[in-house]
């Protein structure tokens, strides 16, 4: 099981990672049903290891604005 640090600023991140908006695909099970979550999150460093499959938000600094 993986873990990631959510953030709002670079100052919250360790090892000089950057707080980055990311588009993620996270497979999970809810009430016995397999689902894939696709949240836009700010996390320290790009999270690409299982269970996360994230990429930097393309073309925008804020995924929430990009989704509109």
C-alpha positions, 0 to 999 in steps of 0.5 A, a space after each residue: 500500500 502506498 502513501 502520499 503527502 497532501 499539501 498546499 505549499 512547497 514548504 510542507 514538502 520534504 526533500 525539496 519536493 514541489 507541491 504539485 497539482 496532479 491528475 490521478 487514477 486510483 483503483 479501489 473497492 467500495 462496498 465490494 465493487 471495484 471502482 476507479 477514482 480520478 481525483 485532482 489533488 495537490 501532493 508533494 512530488 508526482 505520485 506514480 507508484 502504486 496505488 497512485 497513477 498520477 501525472 502533472 496537470 497539463 497546461 494549467 497550474 490548478 487542475 480545478 480551474 482546468 476542469 471547468 
